[in-house]
Amino acid sequence: MAVLRRRSKLPDSDFALPSQRKFPIPDISHARNALARANQGAGSPETIRAAVYAKYPSLRKKKRST
């Protein structure tokens, strides 16, 4: 129950899908989890990735030069 109370106190800006309040990304570990679960059917994976990378640009994979 305490987890639900904490989640309900998060602002909409701490969710990758704020209109649905799905994929909370209040910290980097939650953001990594959202990226890992982006393809599991709830919402557009591109939208989730865009929200996570906007908030945590350091998570974006860098392309290697060959």
PDB file with one MODEL, atoms N, CA, C and O in Angstrom:
MODEL        1
ATOM      1  N   MET A   1       0.810  -1.196   0.000  1.00  0.00           N
ATOM      2  CA  MET A   1       0.000   0.000   0.000  1.00  0.00           C
ATOM      3  C   MET A   1       0.859   1.269   0.000  1.00  0.00           C
ATOM      4  O   MET A   1       0.489   2.276  -0.604  1.00  0.00           O
ATOM      5  N   ALA A   2       1.988   1.213   0.670  1.00  0.00           N
ATOM      6  CA  ALA A   2       2.866   2.385   0.734  1.00  0.00           C
ATOM      7  C   ALA A   2       3.403   2.748  -0.646  1.00  0.00           C
ATOM      8  O   ALA A   2       3.592   3.926  -0.952  1.00  0.00           O
ATOM      9  N   VAL A   3       3.649   1.741  -1.478  1.00  0.00           N
ATOM     10  CA  VAL A   3       4.150   1.998  -2.827  1.00  0.00           C
ATOM     11  C   VAL A   3       3.109   2.765  -3.630  1.00  0.00           C
ATOM     12  O   VAL A   3       3.451   3.696  -4.359  1.00  0.00           O
ATOM     13  N   LEU A   4       1.858   2.387  -3.504  1.00  0.00           N
ATOM     14  CA  LEU A   4       0.794   3.081  -4.235  1.00  0.00           C
ATOM     15  C   LEU A   4       0.656   4.529  -3.776  1.00  0.00           C
ATOM     16  O   LEU A   4       0.385   5.415  -4.587  1.00  0.00           O
ATOM     17  N   ARG A   5       0.839   4.769  -2.494  1.00  0.00           N
ATOM     18  CA  ARG A   5       0.768   6.138  -1.997  1.00  0.00           C
ATOM     19  C   ARG A   5       1.908   6.980  -2.548  1.00  0.00           C
ATOM     20  O   ARG A   5       1.711   8.136  -2.926  1.00  0.00           O
ATOM     21  N   ARG A   6       3.107   6.393  -2.593  1.00  0.00           N
ATOM     22  CA  ARG A   6       4.258   7.132  -3.135  1.00  0.00           C
ATOM     23  C   ARG A   6       4.061   7.409  -4.623  1.00  0.00           C
ATOM     24  O   ARG A   6       4.364   8.501  -5.103  1.00  0.00           O
ATOM     25  N   ARG A   7       3.550   6.413  -5.350  1.00  0.00           N
ATOM     26  CA  ARG A   7       3.339   6.587  -6.787  1.00  0.00           C
ATOM     27  C   ARG A   7       2.277   7.656  -7.045  1.00  0.00           C
ATOM     28  O   ARG A   7       2.409   8.442  -7.983  1.00  0.00           O
ATOM     29  N   SER A   8       1.240   7.693  -6.233  1.00  0.00           N
ATOM     30  CA  SER A   8       0.177   8.680  -6.448  1.00  0.00           C
ATOM     31  C   SER A   8       0.661  10.102  -6.180  1.00  0.00           C
ATOM     32  O   SER A   8       0.058  11.059  -6.666  1.00  0.00           O
ATOM     33  N   LYS A   9       1.738  10.252  -5.418  1.00  0.00           N
ATOM     34  CA  LYS A   9       2.273  11.578  -5.122  1.00  0.00           C
ATOM     35  C   LYS A   9       3.233  12.083  -6.194  1.00  0.00           C
ATOM     36  O   LYS A   9       3.603  13.257  -6.186  1.00  0.00           O
ATOM     37  N   LEU A  10       3.643  11.204  -7.125  1.00  0.00           N
ATOM     38  CA  LEU A  10       4.557  11.628  -8.187  1.00  0.00           C
ATOM     39  C   LEU A  10       3.845  12.585  -9.138  1.00  0.00           C
ATOM     40  O   LEU A  10       2.672  12.382  -9.453  1.00  0.00           O
ATOM     41  N   PRO A  11       4.533  13.614  -9.595  1.00  0.00           N
ATOM     42  CA  PRO A  11       3.928  14.513 -10.589  1.00  0.00           C
ATOM     43  C   PRO A  11       3.850  13.805 -11.949  1.00  0.00           C
ATOM     44  O   PRO A  11       4.583  12.847 -12.197  1.00  0.00           O
ATOM     45  N   ASP A  12       2.978  14.271 -12.806  1.00  0.00           N
ATOM     46  CA  ASP A  12       2.825  13.675 -14.133  1.00  0.00           C
ATOM     47  C   ASP A  12       4.137  13.695 -14.912  1.00  0.00           C
ATOM     48  O   ASP A  12       4.372  12.830 -15.756  1.00  0.00           O
ATOM     49  N   SER A  13       4.981  14.665 -14.636  1.00  0.00           N
ATOM     50  CA  SER A  13       6.259  14.763 -15.362  1.00  0.00           C
ATOM     51  C   SER A  13       7.207  13.612 -15.033  1.00  0.00           C
ATOM     52  O   SER A  13       8.207  13.427 -15.726  1.00  0.00           O
ATOM     53  N   ASP A  14       6.915  12.844 -14.001  1.00  0.00           N
ATOM     54  CA  ASP A  14       7.744  11.695 -13.632  1.00  0.00           C
ATOM     55  C   ASP A  14       7.248  10.392 -14.248  1.00  0.00           C
ATOM     56  O   ASP A  14       7.605   9.310 -13.783  1.00  0.00           O
ATOM     57  N   PHE A  15       6.427  10.489 -15.291  1.00  0.00           N
ATOM     58  CA  PHE A  15       5.945   9.313 -15.999  1.00  0.00           C
ATOM     59  C   PHE A  15       6.276   9.446 -17.475  1.00  0.00           C
ATOM     60  O   PHE A  15       6.198  10.536 -18.042  1.00  0.00           O
ATOM     61  N   ALA A  16       6.646   8.327 -18.097  1.00  0.00           N
ATOM     62  CA  ALA A  16       6.924   8.340 -19.532  1.00  0.00           C
ATOM     63  C   ALA A  16       5.628   8.510 -20.323  1.00  0.00           C
ATOM     64  O   ALA A  16       5.634   9.084 -21.412  1.00  0.00           O
ATOM     65  N   LEU A  17       4.527   8.015 -19.781  1.00  0.00           N
ATOM     66  CA  LEU A  17       3.201   8.205 -20.377  1.00  0.00           C
ATOM     67  C   LEU A  17       2.335   8.935 -19.350  1.00  0.00           C
ATOM     68  O   LEU A  17       1.533   8.306 -18.659  1.00  0.00           O
ATOM     69  N   PRO A  18       2.489  10.254 -19.246  1.00  0.00           N
ATOM     70  CA  PRO A  18       1.822  11.006 -18.175  1.00  0.00           C
ATOM     71  C   PRO A  18       0.295  10.967 -18.236  1.00  0.00           C
ATOM     72  O   PRO A  18      -0.351  10.992 -17.189  1.00  0.00           O
ATOM     73  N   SER A  19      -0.299  10.907 -19.423  1.00  0.00           N
ATOM     74  CA  SER A  19      -1.767  10.905 -19.505  1.00  0.00           C
ATOM     75  C   SER A  19      -2.348   9.623 -18.918  1.00  0.00           C
ATOM     76  O   SER A  19      -3.482   9.613 -18.438  1.00  0.00           O
ATOM     77  N   GLN A  20      -1.568   8.541 -18.957  1.00  0.00           N
ATOM     78  CA  GLN A  20      -2.023   7.265 -18.400  1.00  0.00           C
ATOM     79  C   GLN A  20      -1.360   6.963 -17.056  1.00  0.00           C
ATOM     80  O   GLN A  20      -1.706   5.991 -16.384  1.00  0.00           O
ATOM     81  N   ARG A  21      -0.399   7.813 -16.676  1.00  0.00           N
ATOM     82  CA  ARG A  21       0.399   7.624 -15.462  1.00  0.00           C
ATOM     83  C   ARG A  21       1.029   6.231 -15.433  1.00  0.00           C
ATOM     84  O   ARG A  21       0.971   5.516 -14.432  1.00  0.00           O
ATOM     85  N   LYS A  22       1.641   5.869 -16.587  1.00  0.00           N
ATOM     86  CA  LYS A  22       2.333   4.588 -16.712  1.00  0.00           C
ATOM     87  C   LYS A  22       3.813   4.840 -16.928  1.00  0.00           C
ATOM     88  O   LYS A  22       4.219   5.903 -17.397  1.00  0.00           O
ATOM     89  N   PHE A  23       4.601   3.852 -16.579  1.00  0.00           N
ATOM     90  CA  PHE A  23       6.055   3.893 -16.713  1.00  0.00           C
ATOM     91  C   PHE A  23       6.653   5.052 -15.908  1.00  0.00           C
ATOM     92  O   PHE A  23       7.129   6.028 -16.489  1.00  0.00           O
ATOM     93  N   PRO A  24       6.631   4.949 -14.573  1.00  0.00           N
ATOM     94  CA  PRO A  24       7.231   5.999 -13.747  1.00  0.00           C
ATOM     95  C   PRO A  24       8.743   6.080 -13.980  1.00  0.00           C
ATOM     96  O   PRO A  24       9.430   5.060 -14.046  1.00  0.00           O
ATOM     97  N   ILE A  25       9.242   7.303 -14.104  1.00  0.00           N
ATOM     98  CA  ILE A  25      10.681   7.518 -14.315  1.00  0.00           C
ATOM     99  C   ILE A  25      11.215   8.608 -13.367  1.00  0.00           C
ATOM    100  O   ILE A  25      11.849   9.561 -13.818  1.00  0.00           O
ATOM    101  N   PRO A  26      10.958   8.467 -12.053  1.00  0.00           N
ATOM    102  CA  PRO A  26      11.435   9.508 -11.135  1.00  0.00           C
ATOM    103  C   PRO A  26      12.946   9.480 -10.924  1.00  0.00           C
ATOM    104  O   PRO A  26      13.529  10.474 -10.492  1.00  0.00           O
ATOM    105  N   ASP A  27      13.584   8.346 -11.225  1.00  0.00           N
ATOM    106  CA  ASP A  27      15.037   8.250 -11.088  1.00  0.00           C
ATOM    107  C   ASP A  27      15.581   7.371 -12.211  1.00  0.00           C
ATOM    108  O   ASP A  27      14.820   6.783 -12.979  1.00  0.00           O
ATOM    109  N   ILE A  28      16.893   7.291 -12.292  1.00  0.00           N
ATOM    110  CA  ILE A  28      17.516   6.606 -13.424  1.00  0.00           C
ATOM    111  C   ILE A  28      17.242   5.099 -13.423  1.00  0.00           C
ATOM    112  O   ILE A  28      17.141   4.496 -14.491  1.00  0.00           O
ATOM    113  N   SER A  29      17.120   4.489 -12.256  1.00  0.00           N
ATOM    114  CA  SER A  29      16.844   3.050 -12.239  1.00  0.00           C
ATOM    115  C   SER A  29      15.439   2.755 -12.770  1.00  0.00           C
ATOM    116  O   SER A  29      15.234   1.762 -13.469  1.00  0.00           O
ATOM    117  N   HIS A  30      14.481   3.607 -12.443  1.00  0.00           N
ATOM    118  CA  HIS A  30      13.137   3.444 -12.996  1.00  0.00           C
ATOM    119  C   HIS A  30      13.131   3.711 -14.502  1.00  0.00           C
ATOM    120  O   HIS A  30      12.393   3.068 -15.249  1.00  0.00           O
ATOM    121  N   ALA A  31      13.950   4.651 -14.940  1.00  0.00           N
ATOM    122  CA  ALA A  31      14.042   4.955 -16.364  1.00  0.00           C
ATOM    123  C   ALA A  31      14.601   3.766 -17.135  1.00  0.00           C
ATOM    124  O   ALA A  31      14.117   3.445 -18.220  1.00  0.00           O
ATOM    125  N   ARG A  32      15.612   3.117 -16.583  1.00  0.00           N
ATOM    126  CA  ARG A  32      16.156   1.906 -17.226  1.00  0.00           C
ATOM    127  C   ARG A  32      15.095   0.822 -17.299  1.00  0.00           C
ATOM    128  O   ARG A  32      14.984   0.121 -18.305  1.00  0.00           O
ATOM    129  N   ASN A  33      14.321   0.684 -16.242  1.00  0.00           N
ATOM    130  CA  ASN A  33      13.246  -0.303 -16.226  1.00  0.00           C
ATOM    131  C   ASN A  33      12.197   0.023 -17.286  1.00  0.00           C
ATOM    132  O   ASN A  33      11.708  -0.880 -17.965  1.00  0.00           O
ATOM    133  N   ALA A  34      11.851   1.273 -17.434  1.00  0.00           N
ATOM    134  CA  ALA A  34      10.878   1.674 -18.454  1.00  0.00           C
ATOM    135  C   ALA A  34      11.389   1.345 -19.853  1.00  0.00           C
ATOM    136  O   ALA A  34      10.620   0.895 -20.703  1.00  0.00           O
ATOM    137  N   LEU A  35      12.674   1.563 -20.096  1.00  0.00           N
ATOM    138  CA  LEU A  35      13.253   1.222 -21.396  1.00  0.00           C
ATOM    139  C   LEU A  35      13.194  -0.284 -21.635  1.00  0.00           C
ATOM    140  O   LEU A  35      12.897  -0.733 -22.742  1.00  0.00           O
ATOM    141  N   ALA A  36      13.475  -1.054 -20.602  1.00  0.00           N
ATOM    142  CA  ALA A  36      13.464  -2.506 -20.738  1.00  0.00           C
ATOM    143  C   ALA A  36      12.065  -3.030 -21.021  1.00  0.00           C
ATOM    144  O   ALA A  36      11.909  -4.051 -21.691  1.00  0.00           O
ATOM    145  N   ARG A  37      11.056  -2.349 -20.524  1.00  0.00           N
ATOM    146  CA  ARG A  37       9.677  -2.813 -20.679  1.00  0.00           C
ATOM    147  C   ARG A  37       8.901  -2.081 -21.770  1.00  0.00           C
ATOM    148  O   ARG A  37       7.698  -2.299 -21.919  1.00  0.00           O
ATOM    149  N   ALA A  38       9.549  -1.241 -22.515  1.00  0.00           N
ATOM    150  CA  ALA A  38       8.872  -0.422 -23.528  1.00  0.00           C
ATOM    151  C   ALA A  38       8.154  -1.249 -24.582  1.00  0.00           C
ATOM    152  O   ALA A  38       7.128  -0.818 -25.109  1.00  0.00           O
ATOM    153  N   ASN A  39       8.667  -2.411 -24.892  1.00  0.00           N
ATOM    154  CA  ASN A  39       8.063  -3.245 -25.933  1.00  0.00           C
ATOM    155  C   ASN A  39       7.022  -4.227 -25.402  1.00  0.00           C
ATOM    156  O   ASN A  39       6.615  -5.129 -26.134  1.00  0.00           O
ATOM    157  N   GLN A  40       6.588  -4.085 -24.184  1.00  0.00           N
ATOM    158  CA  GLN A  40       5.660  -5.045 -23.605  1.00  0.00           C
ATOM    159  C   GLN A  40       4.195  -4.680 -23.812  1.00  0.00           C
ATOM    160  O   GLN A  40       3.329  -5.191 -23.102  1.00  0.00           O
ATOM    161  N   GLY A  41       3.906  -3.817 -24.759  1.00  0.00           N
ATOM    162  CA  GLY A  41       2.534  -3.607 -25.179  1.00  0.00           C
ATOM    163  C   GLY A  41       1.773  -2.421 -24.628  1.00  0.00           C
ATOM    164  O   GLY A  41       0.779  -2.021 -25.234  1.00  0.00           O
ATOM    165  N   ALA A  42       2.173  -1.843 -23.531  1.00  0.00           N
ATOM    166  CA  ALA A  42       1.424  -0.727 -22.957  1.00  0.00           C
ATOM    167  C   ALA A  42       1.988   0.594 -23.478  1.00  0.00           C
ATOM    168  O   ALA A  42       2.963   1.109 -22.933  1.00  0.00           O
ATOM    169  N   GLY A  43       1.397   1.128 -24.501  1.00  0.00           N
ATOM    170  CA  GLY A  43       1.859   2.396 -25.041  1.00  0.00           C
ATOM    171  C   GLY A  43       2.848   2.202 -26.173  1.00  0.00           C
ATOM    172  O   GLY A  43       3.271   1.085 -26.470  1.00  0.00           O
ATOM    173  N   SER A  44       3.200   3.286 -26.782  1.00  0.00           N
ATOM    174  CA  SER A  44       4.125   3.281 -27.905  1.00  0.00           C
ATOM    175  C   SER A  44       5.567   3.226 -27.402  1.00  0.00           C
ATOM    176  O   SER A  44       5.976   4.087 -26.623  1.00  0.00           O
ATOM    177  N   PRO A  45       6.344   2.228 -27.834  1.00  0.00           N
ATOM    178  CA  PRO A  45       7.739   2.160 -27.393  1.00  0.00           C
ATOM    179  C   PRO A  45       8.532   3.420 -27.755  1.00  0.00           C
ATOM    180  O   PRO A  45       9.410   3.840 -27.001  1.00  0.00           O
ATOM    181  N   GLU A  46       8.224   4.021 -28.908  1.00  0.00           N
ATOM    182  CA  GLU A  46       8.933   5.234 -29.321  1.00  0.00           C
ATOM    183  C   GLU A  46       8.641   6.386 -28.364  1.00  0.00           C
ATOM    184  O   GLU A  46       9.537   7.163 -28.035  1.00  0.00           O
ATOM    185  N   THR A  47       7.399   6.496 -27.921  1.00  0.00           N
ATOM    186  CA  THR A  47       7.008   7.563 -26.988  1.00  0.00           C
ATOM    187  C   THR A  47       7.706   7.379 -25.643  1.00  0.00           C
ATOM    188  O   THR A  47       8.185   8.340 -25.041  1.00  0.00           O
ATOM    189  N   ILE A  48       7.754   6.143 -25.186  1.00  0.00           N
ATOM    190  CA  ILE A  48       8.409   5.845 -23.903  1.00  0.00           C
ATOM    191  C   ILE A  48       9.893   6.165 -23.999  1.00  0.00           C
ATOM    192  O   ILE A  48      10.445   6.818 -23.113  1.00  0.00           O
ATOM    193  N   ARG A  49      10.541   5.712 -25.062  1.00  0.00           N
ATOM    194  CA  ARG A  49      11.970   5.988 -25.231  1.00  0.00           C
ATOM    195  C   ARG A  49      12.238   7.483 -25.312  1.00  0.00           C
ATOM    196  O   ARG A  49      13.193   7.979 -24.713  1.00  0.00           O
ATOM    197  N   ALA A  50      11.409   8.195 -26.044  1.00  0.00           N
ATOM    198  CA  ALA A  50      11.600   9.640 -26.185  1.00  0.00           C
ATOM    199  C   ALA A  50      11.507  10.340 -24.831  1.00  0.00           C
ATOM    200  O   ALA A  50      12.307  11.227 -24.537  1.00  0.00           O
ATOM    201  N   ALA A  51      10.542   9.949 -24.009  1.00  0.00           N
ATOM    202  CA  ALA A  51      10.377  10.567 -22.689  1.00  0.00           C
ATOM    203  C   ALA A  51      11.570  10.261 -21.791  1.00  0.00           C
ATOM    204  O   ALA A  51      12.064  11.139 -21.084  1.00  0.00           O
ATOM    205  N   VAL A  52      12.028   9.019 -21.822  1.00  0.00           N
ATOM    206  CA  VAL A  52      13.170   8.633 -20.987  1.00  0.00           C
ATOM    207  C   VAL A  52      14.431   9.363 -21.431  1.00  0.00           C
ATOM    208  O   VAL A  52      15.158   9.897 -20.593  1.00  0.00           O
ATOM    209  N   TYR A  53      14.703   9.397 -22.741  1.00  0.00           N
ATOM    210  CA  TYR A  53      15.908  10.053 -23.237  1.00  0.00           C
ATOM    211  C   TYR A  53      15.853  11.568 -23.040  1.00  0.00           C
ATOM    212  O   TYR A  53      16.894  12.205 -22.878  1.00  0.00           O
ATOM    213  N   ALA A  54      14.670  12.142 -23.053  1.00  0.00           N
ATOM    214  CA  ALA A  54      14.549  13.580 -22.804  1.00  0.00           C
ATOM    215  C   ALA A  54      14.925  13.913 -21.357  1.00  0.00           C
ATOM    216  O   ALA A  54      15.560  14.933 -21.087  1.00  0.00           O
ATOM    217  N   LYS A  55      14.525  13.040 -20.441  1.00  0.00           N
ATOM    218  CA  LYS A  55      14.796  13.292 -19.028  1.00  0.00           C
ATOM    219  C   LYS A  55      16.194  12.825 -18.616  1.00  0.00           C
ATOM    220  O   LYS A  55      16.837  13.430 -17.758  1.00  0.00           O
ATOM    221  N   TYR A  56      16.654  11.731 -19.247  1.00  0.00           N
ATOM    222  CA  TYR A  56      17.965  11.154 -18.918  1.00  0.00           C
ATOM    223  C   TYR A  56      18.763  10.936 -20.202  1.00  0.00           C
ATOM    224  O   TYR A  56      18.856   9.801 -20.670  1.00  0.00           O
ATOM    225  N   PRO A  57      19.335  11.978 -20.780  1.00  0.00           N
ATOM    226  CA  PRO A  57      20.079  11.833 -22.042  1.00  0.00           C
ATOM    227  C   PRO A  57      21.277  10.895 -21.923  1.00  0.00           C
ATOM    228  O   PRO A  57      21.730  10.348 -22.928  1.00  0.00           O
ATOM    229  N   SER A  58      21.785  10.704 -20.737  1.00  0.00           N
ATOM    230  CA  SER A  58      22.946   9.826 -20.562  1.00  0.00           C
ATOM    231  C   SER A  58      22.611   8.360 -20.844  1.00  0.00           C
ATOM    232  O   SER A  58      23.521   7.554 -21.035  1.00  0.00           O
ATOM    233  N   LEU A  59      21.346   8.006 -20.872  1.00  0.00           N
ATOM    234  CA  LEU A  59      20.953   6.619 -21.153  1.00  0.00           C
ATOM    235  C   LEU A  59      20.958   6.303 -22.648  1.00  0.00           C
ATOM    236  O   LEU A  59      20.938   5.134 -23.034  1.00  0.00           O
ATOM    237  N   ARG A  60      20.985   7.324 -23.478  1.00  0.00           N
ATOM    238  CA  ARG A  60      20.976   7.096 -24.922  1.00  0.00           C
ATOM    239  C   ARG A  60      22.285   6.402 -25.307  1.00  0.00           C
ATOM    240  O   ARG A  60      23.374   6.826 -24.921  1.00  0.00           O
ATOM    241  N   LYS A  61      22.140   5.329 -26.074  1.00  0.00           N
ATOM    242  CA  LYS A  61      23.323   4.591 -26.517  1.00  0.00           C
ATOM    243  C   LYS A  61      24.087   5.415 -27.529  1.00  0.00           C
ATOM    244  O   LYS A  61      23.518   6.016 -28.441  1.00  0.00           O
ATOM    245  N   LYS A  62      25.367   5.423 -27.342  1.00  0.00           N
ATOM    246  CA  LYS A  62      26.212   6.157 -28.289  1.00  0.00           C
ATOM    247  C   LYS A  62      26.623   5.204 -29.405  1.00  0.00           C
ATOM    248  O   LYS A  62      26.967   4.047 -29.161  1.00  0.00           O
ATOM    249  N   LYS A  63      26.581   5.713 -30.629  1.00  0.00           N
ATOM    250  CA  LYS A  63      26.983   4.898 -31.775  1.00  0.00           C
ATOM    251  C   LYS A  63      28.496   4.829 -31.823  1.00  0.00           C
ATOM    252  O   LYS A  63      29.191   5.833 -31.666  1.00  0.00           O
ATOM    253  N   ARG A  64      28.992   3.616 -32.043  1.00  0.00           N
ATOM    254  CA  ARG A  64      30.432   3.442 -32.142  1.00  0.00           C
ATOM    255  C   ARG A  64      30.902   3.708 -33.560  1.00  0.00           C
ATOM    256  O   ARG A  64      30.263   3.294 -34.527  1.00  0.00           O
ATOM    257  N   SER A  65      31.999   4.388 -33.671  1.00  0.00           N
ATOM    258  CA  SER A  65      32.583   4.575 -34.999  1.00  0.00           C
ATOM    259  C   SER A  65      33.486   3.391 -35.281  1.00  0.00           C
ATOM    260  O   SER A  65      34.270   2.977 -34.426  1.00  0.00           O
ATOM    261  N   THR A  66      33.374   2.854 -36.473  1.00  0.00           N
ATOM    262  CA  THR A  66      34.158   1.650 -36.805  1.00  0.00           C
ATOM    263  C   THR A  66      35.364   1.968 -37.631  1.00  0.00           C
ATOM    264  O   THR A  66      36.122   1.067 -37.990  1.00  0.00           O
TER     265      THR A  66
ENDMDL
END
